Amino acid sequence: MAKTLEKTRKAIAKKRNGNIDALHGKSRDSRRLHSAQVRDDRLEKIAETRRKRDKPLLARARFFQQLVQENGDKPLELEAIQAKIHEFVHQHDEEYEEVKKTRRPGRPASAREDLLKMKVSALEKEHRDGFYLPDLTVEANVQLLSRFEGSWSYLTSLAWVKISAAGTVKPSNFPPQGL
């Protein structure tokens, strides 16, 4: 991903006629190599954090992409969208109940059980307040979502909405703020 170290190594090797192994520990060139390595590590860590943060929205887009493809790339009615939102919100319920059953009485909840409980409660709260998803009622947006290949940059071209449990639809921006 980050190539600072390789570029720096190449420049130092060119300056030293290909002999990079004979560097003094505190020389300028060794410090340049060290700082390039630190920079590459930092950039990789930031990229990994970003990928981890973006993963739930990509999974959400894939879920609704499958719905659109099953429907033949046609726009959906609000009732069908609400049913699929309900399915998405409660997708972890079975696993949560299974983990809850395996726990012995009187024992504290496992980390996995706590995580699933937090996921379900956060999705339920979002569903009440306004569930964030691509607009599936517009033909052009449905066609775009159908061609979604899994990249974050593609999601910016889609129109997004928030649909509450009461059925109100509000247009929204991408990327979401506060999700």
C-alpha positions as a printed Julia matrix, in Angstrom:
179×3 Matrix{Float64}:
   0.0     0.0     0.0
   2.36    2.74    1.21
   5.58    2.91   -0.74
   7.62    5.51    1.12
  10.09    2.95    2.47
  10.71    1.41   -0.97
  11.27    4.81   -2.57
  13.62    5.89    0.2
  15.52    2.59    0.07
  15.87    2.93   -3.7
  17.15    6.52   -3.44
  19.69    5.61   -0.75
  20.86    2.56   -2.72
  21.32    4.71   -5.83
  23.39    7.22   -3.84
  25.56    4.43   -2.35
  26.02    2.46   -5.6
  23.62   -0.3    -4.52
  25.25   -1.0    -1.13
  22.6    -0.22    1.48
  23.85   -2.71    4.09
  26.84   -0.6     5.2
  24.87    2.13    6.97
  25.91    3.47   10.34
  23.16    3.14   12.98
  22.75    6.87   13.52
  23.5     8.16   10.06
  21.15   10.44    8.14
  20.28    7.68    5.71
  19.38    5.2     8.44
  17.18    7.85   10.09
  15.5     8.47    6.72
  14.83    4.75    6.38
  13.48    4.55    9.91
  11.13    7.52    9.49
   9.92    6.13    6.16
   9.14    2.81    7.86
   7.29    4.57   10.68
   5.28    6.59    8.16
   4.32    3.47    6.2
   3.21    1.72    9.4
   1.14    4.74   10.45
  -0.55    5.01    7.04
  -1.35    1.29    7.05
  -2.87    1.57   10.51
  -5.03    4.51    9.42
  -6.16    2.64    6.3
  -7.06   -0.44    8.34
  -9.1     1.7    10.75
 -10.92    3.29    7.82
 -11.68   -0.12    6.26
 -13.02   -1.38    9.58
 -15.24    1.7     9.99
 -16.59    1.46    6.42
 -17.29   -2.28    6.54
 -20.86   -2.07    7.99
 -22.03    0.34    5.3
 -20.54   -1.81    2.55
 -22.3    -4.87    4.01
 -25.56   -2.91    4.15
 -25.21   -1.88    0.51
 -24.51   -5.5    -0.5
 -27.59   -6.7     1.42
 -29.86   -4.27   -0.4
 -28.09   -4.96   -3.71
 -29.1    -8.62   -3.37
 -32.68   -7.51   -2.71
 -32.68   -5.37   -5.85
 -31.2    -8.16   -7.96
 -33.79  -10.65   -6.65
 -36.51   -8.17   -7.61
 -35.24   -7.92  -11.19
 -33.63   -4.46  -10.9
 -37.01   -2.79  -10.44
 -37.89   -0.14   -7.83
 -39.55   -1.4    -4.65
 -42.61   -0.3    -2.72
 -42.17    1.17    0.75
 -43.8    -1.88    2.42
 -41.3    -4.28    0.81
 -38.43   -2.01    1.82
 -39.75   -1.88    5.41
 -39.93   -5.7     5.51
 -36.33   -6.0     4.32
 -35.18   -3.36    6.81
 -36.86   -5.4     9.56
 -35.05   -8.51    8.28
 -31.72   -6.63    8.26
 -32.24   -5.25   11.75
 -33.06   -8.68   13.21
 -30.46  -10.73   11.33
 -28.46  -11.37   14.51
 -31.41  -12.41   16.71
 -31.01  -16.17   16.22
 -27.29  -16.09   16.99
 -27.94  -13.92   20.05
 -30.58  -16.33   21.37
 -28.28  -19.3    20.76
 -25.39  -17.66   22.63
 -27.77  -16.69   25.41
 -29.05  -20.29   25.76
 -25.56  -21.79   25.96
 -24.66  -19.57   28.92
 -25.09  -21.27   32.28
 -27.53  -19.66   34.72
 -25.94  -17.17   37.05
 -22.94  -16.56   34.8
 -22.22  -13.13   33.29
 -22.79  -12.57   29.61
 -19.92  -13.41   27.27
 -18.21  -10.75   25.19
 -19.87  -12.16   22.04
 -23.3   -11.95   23.66
 -22.71   -8.34   24.72
 -21.51   -7.45   21.23
 -24.56   -9.01   19.57
 -26.89   -7.3    22.04
 -25.29   -3.92   21.3
 -25.52   -4.5    17.53
 -29.2    -5.43   17.68
 -30.12   -2.55   19.98
 -28.19   -0.04   17.83
 -29.92   -1.28   14.66
 -33.34   -1.14   16.36
 -32.71    2.43   17.51
 -31.6     3.4    14.02
 -34.73    1.77   12.58
 -36.94    3.81   14.91
 -35.14    7.1    14.19
 -34.48    6.56   10.48
 -32.72    3.62    8.83
 -29.99    4.71    6.44
 -30.04    2.92    3.06
 -29.83    3.55   -0.69
 -33.05    4.9    -2.22
 -34.77    1.82   -3.65
 -37.84    3.63   -4.95
 -36.1     5.37   -7.88
 -35.36    3.4   -11.07
 -32.01    5.07  -11.82
 -30.73    4.51   -8.28
 -31.82    0.87   -8.35
 -29.88    0.36  -11.59
 -26.77    1.96  -10.05
 -27.06   -0.19   -6.92
 -27.43   -3.31   -9.04
 -24.04   -2.58  -10.64
 -22.35   -1.95   -7.25
 -19.02   -3.84   -7.21
 -18.07   -3.36   -3.56
 -16.03   -0.15   -3.54
 -16.57    2.75   -1.16
 -16.2     5.36   -3.9
 -19.12    3.85   -5.88
 -21.48    4.45   -2.97
 -21.12    8.22   -3.33
 -22.9     8.08   -6.7
 -26.03    6.57   -5.09
 -28.9     8.57   -3.61
 -29.39    7.7     0.06
 -32.45    8.06    2.29
 -33.48    7.54    5.9
 -36.67    5.53    6.39
 -38.17    5.52    9.88
 -40.29    2.74   11.37
 -43.33    5.02   10.97
 -42.72    5.13    7.21
 -41.36    8.63    6.75
 -38.71    8.96    4.06
 -36.08   11.71    4.28
 -33.28   12.25    1.75
 -29.81   11.97    3.2
 -26.19   12.54    2.22
 -23.34   10.08    1.83
 -21.25    9.39    3.87
 -23.57    9.48    6.87
 -22.86   11.68    9.84
 -23.09   10.08   13.27
 -23.73    6.46   12.3
